Amino acid sequence: MIEKGEIVMRKIKFLRIVSILSLALTLVLTGCNASQANSEQDGPELKDYEASVFDRELTEGKMAVYYMSSGLNISTWYNSTSGGDLMLLIMPDGTTALLDCGHQGEGAHVVNRLKALGIDKLDYFIVSHPHTDHIGGYSIVMRHMDVGHVYMPPVEVMERADNVGLRFIADIEEMGIPYTHLASGDTFEIAKDVTVKVYNPEIGFDADKKINLNESSLLMKFVYKESSFLMNGDISNNTIKENGYDTEIQLVNKWGDELQADVSKIGHHGNADAMSTSEWRAAVDAKIYVTMSTFPRDLAEHMKNVNAGAVSLNTALDGDLVIYTDGDGTYDIQVSKDRTIDGYELLETKDGFMHVE
């Protein structure tokens, strides 16, 4: 039998719960109204053009390079700061090449992106260097995608990362996938009318003479007729720290104007302590630069490229994006979102599209 005092206590508890729920609902509604008001006052509504980026009809018969967001879905302490590299090249004849595949644990994300483009087989998989933010997702990708051939850095670079590089080689050997170690000066045709030249630096060493994997990344230029794309992994020009590197300067001294490319990826995710030198920027002289990162790292690098008359793209600002061309030296760009971060000028796009002469 319930006592009168117990009934009173239950009523008090019930009223407290009702009061708390009412307060919570008020706060939610107030927050929503405030957010809506701020959205109306602070700028344009965020748009999503992702469907256009992954529309294969957009790039049919063209040379297309997809620069895709990486590091956003990784449950690690460095989630918010560490973007990986994840690029897909689709050649005019339909040949496909995946260049790096993001972080470990990101394989499903990569596969979903490939499936969105109607891809279930990769003709090539290219490793820039054996760091987990570049090839961490390979095991899942290769479980779901047939891979025809693998290109990777010199064997001593892969061996340096024994827990990543050697395991990678062992796994692809077990799967029976043929592979090639690329060396400086190598040139090959990856598809009809598309050639690749390798401009590998001398293998970078730390102060204790251990190979520095970033500075030993593959540096490759993909050329289709009059159009060109430069891919440089995590090569940079870090001379700030005590044991810095002048990799870019060495490459400029060795290769000079051969490094020129219309589209160039920014080295090492745009880190502020690895900003490109004026010598490198003058040699590459790109029309379009792309930074692969989960957040815009260094405004100075971005503005130097903009002030030089180039278009400066960033997966943190622009989301997944594709750059495609007929091979005539002009380029079309489709991004998946509008920029909403102060300090970075808005791209002049129409529904996320822009053309670059």
KAZI-V532693 format. One record per pair of residues at least 12 apart in sequence whose C-alpha atoms are under 10 Angstrom apart, sorted by the first residue. I is the first residue (numbers start at 1). J is the second residue. D is the distance in whole Angstrom. If there is no record, write none. Layout:
BEGIN
I_J_D + I_J_D
END
This chain:
BEGIN
42_340_10 + 43_340_8 + 44_338_9 + 44_339_10 + 44_340_9 + 45_338_9 + 45_340_9 + 46_337_7 + 46_338_6 + 46_339_8 + 46_340_8 + 47_336_8 + 47_337_6 + 47_338_6 + 47_339_9 + 47_351_8 + 47_352_9 + 48_319_9 + 48_335_9 + 48_336_6 + 48_337_5 + 48_338_8 + 48_351_9 + 48_352_9 + 49_318_10 + 49_319_9 + 49_320_9 + 49_321_9 + 49_334_8 + 49_335_7 + 49_336_4 + 49_337_6 + 49_338_9 + 49_351_7 + 49_352_6 + 49_353_9 + 50_319_8 + 50_320_7 + 50_321_8 + 50_334_9 + 50_335_7 + 50_336_4 + 50_337_7 + 50_352_9 + 51_116_9 + 51_335_10 + 51_336_8 + 52_321_9 + 52_322_9 + 52_334_7 + 52_335_8 + 52_336_7 + 52_351_9 + 52_352_9 + 52_353_9 + 53_66_8 + 53_116_10 + 53_117_9 + 53_319_10 + 53_320_7 + 53_321_6 + 53_322_6 + 53_323_9 + 53_333_9 + 53_334_6 + 53_335_6 + 53_336_6 + 53_352_9 + 53_353_9 + 54_66_9 + 54_113_8 + 54_114_9 + 54_115_10 + 54_116_6 + 54_117_6 + 54_118_9 + 54_320_9 + 54_321_9 + 54_322_8 + 54_334_9 + 54_336_9 + 55_116_8 + 55_117_7 + 55_118_9 + 56_90_10 + 56_116_9 + 56_117_6 + 56_118_8 + 57_117_10 + 58_322_10 + 58_324_9 + 58_332_10 + 58_334_9 + 59_90_9 + 59_91_10 + 59_92_9 + 59_322_9 + 59_323_9 + 59_324_6 + 59_325_8 + 59_326_9 + 59_332_9 + 60_90_9 + 60_91_9 + 60_92_7 + 60_93_9 + 60_94_8 + 60_324_10 + 60_326_10 + 61_90_9 + 61_91_8 + 61_92_4 + 61_93_6 + 61_94_7 + 61_324_10 + 61_325_9 + 61_326_8 + 62_90_8 + 62_91_7 + 62_92_4 + 62_93_8 + 62_94_9 + 62_224_10 + 62_323_10 + 62_324_6 + 62_325_6 + 62_326_5 + 62_327_8 + 63_89_8 + 63_90_6 + 63_91_5 + 63_92_5 + 63_93_9 + 63_94_9 + 63_95_10 + 63_194_9 + 63_222_10 + 63_223_10 + 63_224_7 + 63_225_10 + 63_227_9 + 63_228_10 + 63_323_8 + 63_324_5 + 63_325_5 + 63_326_6 + 63_327_7 + 63_331_10 + 64_88_8 + 64_89_6 + 64_90_5 + 64_91_6 + 64_92_8 + 64_94_10 + 64_96_10 + 64_322_7 + 64_323_6 + 64_324_4 + 64_325_7 + 64_326_9 + 64_331_10 + 64_332_9 + 64_333_10 + 65_87_7 + 65_88_6 + 65_89_5 + 65_90_6 + 65_91_8 + 65_96_10 + 65_97_10 + 65_98_10 + 65_99_10 + 65_229_8 + 65_263_10 + 65_321_8 + 65_322_6 + 65_323_5 + 65_324_6 + 65_325_9 + 65_333_10 + 66_86_8 + 66_87_5 + 66_88_5 + 66_89_6 + 66_90_8 + 66_98_9 + 66_99_10 + 66_320_7 + 66_321_6 + 66_322_4 + 66_323_7 + 66_324_9 + 66_333_10 + 66_334_10 + 66_335_10 + 67_85_8 + 67_86_6 + 67_87_5 + 67_88_7 + 67_89_9 + 67_99_10 + 67_265_9 + 67_290_8 + 67_291_9 + 67_292_7 + 67_313_10 + 67_314_9 + 67_315_7 + 67_319_9 + 67_320_6 + 67_321_5 + 67_322_6 + 67_323_8 + 67_335_10 + 68_84_9 + 68_85_8 + 68_86_6 + 68_87_6 + 68_88_8 + 68_101_10 + 68_102_9 + 68_110_9 + 68_113_8 + 68_292_8 + 68_293_10 + 68_314_10 + 68_315_7 + 68_316_10 + 68_318_10 + 68_319_7 + 68_320_4 + 68_321_6 + 68_322_8 + 68_336_10 + 69_83_8 + 69_84_8 + 69_85_8 + 69_86_7 + 69_87_9 + 69_102_9 + 69_109_10 + 69_110_10 + 69_292_7 + 69_293_7 + 69_294_7 + 69_314_9 + 69_315_6 + 69_316_7 + 69_318_9 + 69_319_6 + 69_320_5 + 69_321_9 + 70_82_8 + 70_83_5 + 70_84_5 + 70_85_6 + 70_86_6 + 70_87_10 + 70_101_8 + 70_102_6 + 70_103_7 + 70_106_8 + 70_109_9 + 70_110_9 + 70_133_8 + 70_134_9 + 70_292_8 + 70_293_7 + 70_294_7 + 70_315_8 + 70_316_9 + 70_319_10 + 70_320_9 + 71_83_5 + 71_84_6 + 71_85_9 + 71_86_10 + 71_102_7 + 71_103_6 + 71_104_9 + 71_105_10 + 71_106_8 + 71_109_10 + 71_133_8 + 71_292_10 + 71_293_8 + 71_294_6 + 72_84_9 + 72_103_10 + 72_106_9 + 72_109_10 + 72_293_9 + 72_294_6 + 72_295_10 + 72_316_9 + 73_103_9 + 73_105_9 + 73_106_7 + 73_109_8 + 74_103_8 + 74_104_8 + 74_105_7 + 74_106_7 + 75_105_9 + 75_106_10 + 79_294_8 + 80_293_10 + 80_294_7 + 80_295_8 + 81_293_8 + 81_294_6 + 81_295_7 + 81_296_9 + 81_297_9 + 82_103_9 + 82_133_8 + 82_269_8 + 82_292_10 + 82_293_7 + 82_294_6 + 82_295_8 + 83_102_8 + 83_103_8 + 83_133_7 + 83_134_9 + 83_268_10 + 83_269_7 + 83_291_10 + 83_292_6 + 83_293_4 + 83_294_5 + 83_295_8 + 83_315_9 + 83_316_9 + 84_100_9 + 84_101_8 + 84_102_5 + 84_103_6 + 84_104_10 + 84_106_10 + 84_131_9 + 84_132_8 + 84_133_5 + 84_134_6 + 84_135_9 + 84_136_9 + 84_268_9 + 84_269_8 + 84_292_7 + 84_293_7 + 84_294_8 + 85_99_8 + 85_100_6 + 85_101_6 + 85_102_5 + 85_103_8 + 85_128_9 + 85_132_10 + 85_133_7 + 85_134_5 + 85_135_8 + 85_233_8 + 85_234_9 + 85_268_9 + 85_269_8 + 85_291_9 + 85_292_6 + 85_293_8 + 86_98_8 + 86_99_6 + 86_100_5 + 86_101_5 + 86_102_5 + 86_103_9 + 86_110_8 + 86_133_9 + 86_134_7 + 86_135_9 + 86_137_10 + 86_292_8 + 86_320_10 + 87_99_5 + 87_100_6 + 87_101_7 + 87_102_9 + 87_110_10 + 87_126_10 + 87_134_10 + 87_231_10 + 87_292_9 + 87_320_10 + 87_321_10 + 87_322_10 + 88_100_8 + 88_101_9 + 88_110_10 + 88_113_10 + 88_114_9 + 88_122_10 + 88_124_10 + 88_125_9 + 88_126_10 + 88_322_9 + 89_124_10 + 89_222_10 + 89_322_10 + 89_323_10 + 89_324_10 + 90_122_10 + 90_123_10 + 90_191_10 + 90_324_9 + 91_190_9 + 91_191_7 + 91_192_8 + 91_193_9 + 91_194_7 + 91_224_9 + 91_324_10 + 92_191_8 + 92_192_8 + 92_193_8 + 92_194_9 + 92_224_9 + 92_324_10 + 92_325_9 + 92_326_8 + 92_327_9 + 93_191_7 + 93_192_7 + 93_193_9 + 93_194_10 + 94_123_10 + 94_191_9 + 94_192_10 + 95_121_10 + 95_122_8 + 95_123_6 + 95_124_8 + 95_190_8 + 95_191_6 + 95_192_9 + 95_194_10 + 96_119_8 + 96_121_8 + 96_122_5 + 96_123_5 + 96_124_6 + 96_125_9 + 96_147_10 + 96_148_10 + 96_190_9 + 96_191_9 + 97_121_10 + 97_122_6 + 97_123_6 + 97_124_4 + 97_125_6 + 97_126_7 + 97_147_9 + 97_148_10 + 97_149_9 + 97_150_9 + 97_151_10 + 97_190_9 + 97_191_10 + 98_110_10 + 98_114_9 + 98_122_7 + 98_123_8 + 98_124_6 + 98_125_5 + 98_126_6 + 98_127_9 + 98_147_10 + 98_150_10 + 99_124_8 + 99_125_6 + 99_126_5 + 99_127_6 + 99_128_7 + 99_134_9 + 99_135_9 + 99_150_10 + 99_151_9 + 99_231_9 + 99_233_9 + 100_125_7 + 100_126_6 + 100_127_5 + 100_128_6 + 100_129_8 + 100_130_9 + 100_131_10 + 100_132_10 + 100_133_9 + 100_134_5 + 100_135_5 + 100_136_9 + 100_137_9 + 100_138_8 + 100_233_9 + 101_125_9 + 101_126_9 + 101_127_9 + 101_132_9 + 101_133_8 + 101_134_6 + 101_135_5 + 101_136_7 + 101_137_6 + 101_138_6 + 101_139_10 + 101_141_8 + 102_131_9 + 102_132_7 + 102_133_5 + 102_134_5 + 102_135_6 + 102_136_6 + 102_137_6 + 102_138_8 + 103_131_9 + 103_132_5 + 103_133_4 + 103_134_6 + 103_135_6 + 103_136_4 + 103_137_6 + 103_138_9 + 104_131_10 + 104_132_6 + 104_133_7 + 104_134_9 + 104_135_7 + 104_136_4 + 104_137_5 + 104_138_8 + 104_139_9 + 104_140_9 + 105_132_10 + 105_133_10 + 105_136_7 + 105_137_6 + 105_138_9 + 105_139_9 + 105_140_8 + 106_133_9 + 106_135_10 + 106_136_7 + 106_137_5 + 106_138_9 + 106_139_10 + 106_140_8 + 106_141_9 + 107_135_9 + 107_136_8 + 107_137_4 + 107_138_6 + 107_139_7 + 107_140_5 + 107_141_5 + 107_142_9 + 107_143_9 + 107_144_9 + 108_137_8 + 108_138_10 + 108_140_7 + 108_141_7 + 108_144_9 + 109_137_9 + 109_140_10 + 109_141_9 + 110_137_8 + 110_138_9 + 110_140_9 + 110_141_7 + 111_137_9 + 111_140_8 + 111_141_6 + 111_142_9 + 111_143_10 + 111_144_7 + 111_145_8 + 112_141_10 + 113_320_10 + 114_141_9 + 114_145_9 + 115_145_10 + 119_145_8 + 120_144_8 + 120_145_6 + 120_146_7 + 120_147_9 + 121_142_9 + 121_144_9 + 121_145_5 + 121_146_5 + 121_147_6 + 121_148_8 + 122_141_10 + 122_142_9 + 122_145_7 + 122_146_6 + 122_147_5 + 122_148_6 + 122_149_8 + 122_150_10 + 123_145_10 + 123_146_8 + 123_147_6 + 123_148_5 + 123_149_6 + 123_150_9 + 123_190_9 + 123_191_10 + 124_146_9 + 124_147_6 + 124_148_6 + 124_149_5 + 124_150_6 + 124_151_7 + 124_179_9 + 124_190_9 + 125_138_9 + 125_142_9 + 125_147_7 + 125_148_8 + 125_149_6 + 125_150_5 + 125_151_6 + 125_152_9 + 125_179_9 + 126_149_9 + 126_150_6 + 126_151_5 + 126_152_6 + 126_153_9 + 126_179_10 + 126_180_10 + 126_218_9 + 127_150_8 + 127_151_6 + 127_152_5 + 127_153_7 + 127_158_10 + 127_165_10 + 127_181_10 + 127_217_9 + 127_218_8 + 127_233_9 + 128_151_9 + 128_152_7 + 128_153_7 + 128_213_10 + 128_214_9 + 128_216_9 + 128_217_5 + 128_218_5 + 128_219_8 + 128_220_9 + 128_231_9 + 128_232_7 + 128_233_5 + 128_234_8 + 128_235_10 + 129_152_7 + 129_153_6 + 129_154_9 + 129_157_8 + 129_158_7 + 129_161_9 + 129_164_10 + 129_165_8 + 129_213_6 + 129_214_7 + 129_215_9 + 129_216_7 + 129_217_5 + 129_218_7 + 129_232_10 + 129_233_7 + 129_234_8 + 129_235_10 + 130_152_9 + 130_153_9 + 130_157_8 + 130_158_6 + 130_159_9 + 130_160_9 + 130_161_6 + 130_162_9 + 130_163_9 + 130_164_6 + 130_165_5 + 130_166_9 + 130_168_8 + 130_213_7 + 130_214_9 + 130_216_10 + 130_217_9 + 131_158_10 + 131_161_8 + 131_163_10 + 131_164_7 + 131_165_8 + 131_213_8 + 131_214_8 + 131_217_10 + 131_234_10 + 132_161_10 + 132_164_7 + 132_165_9 + 134_233_8 + 134_234_9 + 135_164_9 + 135_165_9 + 135_168_9 + 136_164_8 + 136_168_10 + 138_168_8 + 138_171_10 + 138_172_10 + 139_168_8 + 139_171_8 + 139_172_9 + 142_171_10 + 142_172_9 + 142_175_9 + 143_175_10 + 146_175_10 + 146_177_9 + 147_172_10 + 147_175_10 + 147_176_10 + 147_177_7 + 147_178_9 + 148_176_10 + 148_177_7 + 148_178_7 + 148_179_9 + 149_172_10 + 149_176_10 + 149_177_6 + 149_178_5 + 149_179_6 + 149_180_8 + 150_169_10 + 150_172_9 + 150_177_7 + 150_178_6 + 150_179_4 + 150_180_6 + 150_181_9 + 151_178_9 + 151_179_6 + 151_180_5 + 151_181_6 + 151_182_7 + 151_218_10 + 152_165_10 + 152_169_10 + 152_179_8 + 152_180_6 + 152_181_5 + 152_182_6 + 152_183_9 + 152_217_9 + 152_218_8 + 153_165_10 + 153_180_8 + 153_181_5 + 153_182_5 + 153_183_7 + 153_184_10 + 153_200_9 + 153_213_10 + 153_216_8 + 153_217_7 + 153_218_6 + 153_219_10 + 154_180_9 + 154_181_5 + 154_182_6 + 154_183_6 + 154_184_9 + 154_200_9 + 154_203_9 + 154_216_9 + 154_217_9 + 154_218_9 + 155_169_10 + 155_180_9 + 155_181_6 + 155_182_9 + 155_183_10 + 156_181_10 + 156_203_9 + 156_211_8 + 157_181_10 + 157_203_8 + 157_204_9 + 157_211_7 + 157_212_8 + 157_213_7 + 157_214_10 + 157_216_7 + 157_217_9 + 158_181_9 + 158_211_10 + 158_213_9 + 158_216_10 + 159_211_10 + 160_210_8 + 160_211_7 + 160_212_9 + 160_213_8 + 161_211_9 + 161_212_10 + 161_213_8 + 182_197_10 + 182_198_7 + 182_199_10 + 182_200_8 + 182_218_8 + 182_220_10 + 183_197_10 + 183_198_7 + 183_199_8 + 183_200_6 + 183_201_9 + 183_202_10 + 183_218_8 + 183_219_10 + 184_197_8 + 184_198_5 + 184_199_5 + 184_200_4 + 184_201_7 + 184_202_8 + 184_218_9 + 184_219_9 + 184_220_9 + 185_197_7 + 185_198_5 + 185_199_6 + 185_200_7 + 185_220_10 + 185_255_10 + 186_198_5 + 186_199_8 + 186_200_9 + 186_220_10 + 187_199_9 + 187_220_9 + 187_221_10 + 188_222_10 + 189_222_9 + 189_223_9 + 190_222_9 + 190_223_10 + 191_224_9 + 192_224_9 + 193_223_8 + 193_224_6 + 193_225_7 + 193_327_10 + 194_222_7 + 194_223_6 + 194_224_5 + 194_225_7 + 194_227_10 + 194_228_9 + 194_327_10 + 195_221_8 + 195_222_6 + 195_223_5 + 195_224_7 + 195_225_9 + 195_228_10 + 196_220_6 + 196_221_6 + 196_222_5 + 196_223_6 + 196_224_9 + 196_228_10 + 196_229_10 + 196_230_10 + 197_219_8 + 197_220_6 + 197_221_5 + 197_222_7 + 197_223_8 + 197_230_10 + 197_258_10 + 197_259_10 + 198_218_7 + 198_219_6 + 198_220_5 + 198_221_7 + 198_222_9 + 198_230_10 + 198_231_10 + 198_232_10 + 199_217_10 + 199_218_7 + 199_219_5 + 199_220_6 + 199_221_8 + 199_232_9 + 199_251_8 + 199_254_9 + 199_255_8 + 199_258_9 + 199_259_8 + 200_215_10 + 200_216_7 + 200_217_7 + 200_218_6 + 200_219_5 + 200_220_8 + 200_232_9 + 200_235_10 + 200_251_8 + 201_215_8 + 201_216_6 + 201_217_8 + 201_218_8 + 201_219_8 + 201_235_9 + 201_247_7 + 201_248_8 + 201_250_7 + 201_251_6 + 201_254_9 + 202_215_9 + 202_216_7 + 202_217_10 + 202_247_8 + 202_250_8 + 202_251_9 + 203_215_7 + 203_216_5 + 203_217_9 + 203_247_9 + 204_216_5 + 204_217_9 + 204_235_10 + 204_245_8 + 204_246_10 + 204_247_8 + 205_243_9 + 205_245_9 + 206_243_7 + 206_244_9 + 206_245_9 + 207_242_9 + 207_243_6 + 207_244_9 + 208_243_10 + 212_245_10 + 213_233_10 + 213_234_8 + 213_235_9 + 214_232_10 + 214_233_7 + 214_234_5 + 214_235_6 + 214_236_8 + 214_267_9 + 214_268_8 + 215_232_10 + 215_233_9 + 215_234_7 + 215_235_5 + 215_236_7 + 215_237_9 + 215_238_10 + 215_245_8 + 215_246_9 + 215_247_7 + 215_248_9 + 215_267_10 + 215_268_9 + 216_232_10 + 216_233_9 + 216_234_8 + 216_235_7 + 216_247_9 + 217_231_10 + 217_232_7 + 217_233_5 + 217_234_6 + 217_235_6 + 217_236_10 + 217_267_10 + 218_231_8 + 218_232_6 + 218_233_6 + 218_234_9 + 218_235_8 + 219_231_6 + 219_232_4 + 219_233_7 + 219_234_9 + 219_235_8 + 219_251_10 + 219_259_10 + 220_232_6 + 220_233_9 + 220_259_9 + 221_258_9 + 221_259_8 + 221_260_9 + 221_261_7 + 221_263_10 + 221_264_9 + 222_261_9 + 222_263_10 + 223_261_9 + 223_262_10 + 223_327_9 + 224_325_9 + 224_326_8 + 224_327_6 + 224_328_9 + 224_329_9 + 225_325_10 + 225_326_8 + 225_327_5 + 225_328_7 + 225_329_8 + 226_261_10 + 226_262_9 + 226_325_10 + 226_326_9 + 226_327_5 + 226_328_5 + 226_329_5 + 226_330_9 + 227_261_8 + 227_262_7 + 227_263_8 + 227_324_10 + 227_325_7 + 227_326_8 + 227_327_5 + 227_328_6 + 227_329_5 + 227_330_7 + 227_331_9 + 228_260_8 + 228_261_5 + 228_262_5 + 228_263_6 + 228_264_9 + 228_286_9 + 228_325_10 + 228_327_8 + 228_328_10 + 228_329_8 + 229_260_9 + 229_261_6 + 229_262_6 + 229_263_5 + 229_264_6 + 229_265_8 + 229_286_9 + 229_288_9 + 229_289_10 + 229_323_10 + 230_259_8 + 230_260_8 + 230_261_6 + 230_262_8 + 230_263_6 + 230_264_5 + 230_265_6 + 230_266_9 + 230_284_9 + 230_286_9 + 230_289_10 + 231_261_10 + 231_263_9 + 231_264_6 + 231_265_6 + 231_266_8 + 231_267_9 + 232_264_8 + 232_265_7 + 232_266_8 + 232_267_6 + 232_268_9 + 233_265_8 + 233_266_9 + 233_267_6 + 233_268_7 + 233_269_9 + 234_265_10 + 234_266_8 + 234_267_5 + 234_268_4 + 234_269_7 + 234_270_9 + 234_271_10 + 234_274_9 + 235_247_7 + 235_248_7 + 235_266_9 + 235_267_5 + 235_268_6 + 235_269_10 + 235_274_9 + 235_276_10 + 236_248_6 + 236_249_9 + 236_266_9 + 236_267_5 + 236_268_6 + 236_269_10 + 236_270_9 + 236_271_9 + 236_273_9 + 236_274_5 + 236_275_7 + 236_276_7 + 236_277_9 + 236_280_10 + 237_249_7 + 237_250_10 + 237_267_9 + 237_268_10 + 237_273_8 + 237_274_5 + 237_275_7 + 237_276_6 + 237_277_7 + 237_280_9 + 238_271_10 + 238_272_9 + 238_273_6 + 238_274_5 + 238_275_7 + 238_276_8 + 238_277_9 + 239_273_8 + 239_274_8 + 239_275_10 + 240_273_7 + 240_274_8 + 240_275_10 + 241_273_8 + 241_274_10 + 244_273_10 + 244_274_9 + 245_274_9 + 246_274_10 + 246_277_9 + 247_280_10 + 248_267_10 + 248_276_8 + 248_277_7 + 248_279_8 + 248_280_6 + 248_281_10 + 249_276_10 + 249_277_8 + 249_278_10 + 249_279_7 + 249_280_7 + 250_280_10 + 251_280_8 + 251_283_10 + 252_279_7 + 252_280_6 + 252_281_10 + 252_282_9 + 252_283_7 + 252_284_9 + 253_279_9 + 253_280_10 + 253_283_10 + 255_283_9 + 256_279_9 + 256_280_9 + 256_282_10 + 256_283_6 + 256_284_9 + 257_280_10 + 257_282_9 + 257_283_5 + 257_284_7 + 257_285_9 + 258_283_8 + 258_284_8 + 259_280_9 + 259_281_10 + 259_282_10 + 259_283_6 + 259_284_5 + 259_285_9 + 259_286_10 + 260_280_9 + 260_281_9 + 260_282_9 + 260_283_6 + 260_284_4 + 260_285_6 + 260_286_7 + 261_283_9 + 261_284_6 + 261_285_7 + 261_286_5 + 261_287_8 + 261_288_9 + 261_289_10 + 261_329_10 + 262_284_8 + 262_285_7 + 262_286_4 + 262_287_5 + 262_288_6 + 262_289_9 + 262_310_10 + 262_329_7 + 262_330_9 + 262_331_9 + 262_357_10 + 263_284_9 + 263_285_9 + 263_286_5 + 263_287_6 + 263_288_5 + 263_289_6 + 263_290_8 + 263_310_10 + 263_311_9 + 263_323_9 + 263_329_10 + 263_331_9 + 264_281_10 + 264_284_8 + 264_285_9 + 264_286_6 + 264_287_8 + 264_288_6 + 264_289_5 + 264_290_6 + 264_291_9 + 264_312_10 + 265_286_10 + 265_288_9 + 265_289_6 + 265_290_5 + 265_291_6 + 265_292_8 + 265_312_10 + 265_313_9 + 265_314_10 + 266_289_6 + 266_290_6 + 266_291_5 + 266_292_7 + 266_301_9 + 266_302_10 + 266_312_10 + 266_313_10 + 266_314_9 + 267_290_9 + 267_291_8 + 267_292_9 + 268_291_9 + 268_292_8 + 268_293_9 + 269_290_9 + 269_291_6 + 269_292_5 + 269_293_5 + 269_294_9 + 269_295_9 + 269_296_9 + 269_297_8 + 269_298_9 + 269_314_9 + 269_315_10 + 270_290_9 + 270_291_6 + 270_292_7 + 270_293_7 + 270_295_10 + 270_296_8 + 270_297_6 + 270_298_6 + 270_299_9 + 270_300_10 + 270_301_7 + 270_302_9 + 270_314_9 + 271_291_10 + 271_293_9 + 271_296_9 + 271_297_6 + 271_298_6 + 271_301_9 + 272_297_6 + 272_298_5 + 272_299_8 + 272_300_8 + 272_301_8 + 273_297_10 + 273_298_9 + 274_298_10 + 274_301_10 + 275_298_8 + 275_300_8 + 275_301_6 + 275_302_10 + 276_301_7 + 276_304_10 + 277_301_10 + 278_304_9 + 281_304_9 + 281_305_8 + 281_308_9 + 282_308_10 + 285_305_9 + 285_308_9 + 285_309_10 + 285_310_9 + 286_305_9 + 286_308_9 + 286_309_9 + 286_310_7 + 286_311_9 + 286_312_10 + 287_305_9 + 287_306_10 + 287_308_9 + 287_309_7 + 287_310_5 + 287_311_6 + 287_312_9 + 287_329_10 + 287_330_9 + 287_331_9 + 287_356_8 + 287_357_8 + 288_305_9 + 288_306_9 + 288_309_9 + 288_310_5 + 288_311_5 + 288_312_6 + 288_313_7 + 288_323_9 + 288_331_9 + 288_333_10 + 288_356_8 + 289_302_9 + 289_305_7 + 289_306_9 + 289_310_7 + 289_311_6 + 289_312_5 + 289_313_6 + 289_314_8 + 290_302_10 + 290_311_9 + 290_312_6 + 290_313_5 + 290_314_5 + 290_315_8 + 290_318_10 + 290_321_10 + 291_312_8 + 291_313_6 + 291_314_5 + 291_315_6 + 291_316_8 + 291_317_10 + 292_313_9 + 292_314_6 + 292_315_5 + 292_316_7 + 292_317_10 + 292_319_10 + 292_320_10 + 293_314_7 + 293_315_6 + 293_316_6 + 293_317_9 + 293_319_10 + 294_314_9 + 294_315_7 + 294_316_5 + 294_317_8 + 294_319_9 + 295_314_8 + 295_315_8 + 295_316_5 + 295_317_7 + 295_341_10 + 296_313_10 + 296_314_7 + 296_315_8 + 296_316_6 + 296_317_7 + 296_341_9 + 296_344_9 + 297_314_10 + 297_316_9 + 299_343_8 + 299_344_8 + 302_314_9 + 302_344_8 + 303_343_10 + 303_344_8 + 303_345_9 + 306_345_9 + 310_356_9 + 311_347_8 + 311_356_8 + 312_344_10 + 312_345_10 + 312_347_9 + 313_333_10 + 313_335_9 + 313_347_9 + 314_335_10 + 314_339_10 + 315_335_9 + 315_336_9 + 315_337_10 + 316_337_10 + 316_339_9 + 316_341_10 + 317_335_9 + 317_336_10 + 317_337_8 + 317_338_7 + 317_339_5 + 317_340_7 + 317_341_7 + 317_344_9 + 317_346_10 + 318_334_9 + 318_335_6 + 318_336_6 + 318_337_5 + 318_338_6 + 318_339_6 + 318_340_9 + 318_346_10 + 318_347_9 + 318_352_9 + 319_335_6 + 319_336_5 + 319_337_6 + 319_338_8 + 319_339_9 + 320_334_9 + 320_335_6 + 320_336_6 + 320_337_8 + 321_333_7 + 321_334_6 + 321_335_4 + 321_336_6 + 321_337_9 + 321_352_9 + 321_353_10 + 322_334_5 + 322_335_7 + 322_336_9 + 322_353_10 + 323_335_9 + 323_354_10 + 323_355_10 + 323_356_10 + 324_355_10 + 325_355_10 + 325_356_10 + 328_357_9 + 329_356_9 + 329_357_7 + 330_355_8 + 330_356_6 + 330_357_5 + 331_354_9 + 331_355_6 + 331_356_5 + 331_357_6 + 332_353_7 + 332_354_6 + 332_355_5 + 332_356_6 + 332_357_9 + 333_349_9 + 333_352_8 + 333_353_6 + 333_354_5 + 333_355_6 + 333_356_8 + 334_349_9 + 334_350_9 + 334_351_8 + 334_352_5 + 334_353_5 + 334_354_7 + 334_355_9 + 335_347_10 + 335_349_9 + 335_351_9 + 335_352_5 + 335_353_7 + 335_354_9 + 336_351_9 + 336_352_6 + 336_353_9 + 337_351_9 + 337_352_7 + 338_351_9 + 338_352_7
END
